[in-house]
Amino acid sequence: MEIPIKIKYFSEITETKVEEGSTVEDVVKKLGFNLETVVVKLNEKIVTEDAKVKTNDELTIIRVITGG
């Protein structure tokens, strides 16, 4: 069964559906991001990639900037 979640990237918020029981890692990969280049907040709290998403959660994707 699919559940709705919100994705926030920069100032844009979109809604998508993911499989129930999905982890942050599953969602980030589905969206095409590399986990090594982003920090993820789940409902305003920084989480690890094994955190589970639930119905109507908000996932904020923050791109990490590196360089010299």
Secondary structure, 3 states (H helix, E strand, C coil): CEEEEEEEECCEEEEEEEECCCEHHHHHHHCCCCHHHEEEEECCEECCCCCECCCCCEEEEEECCCCC
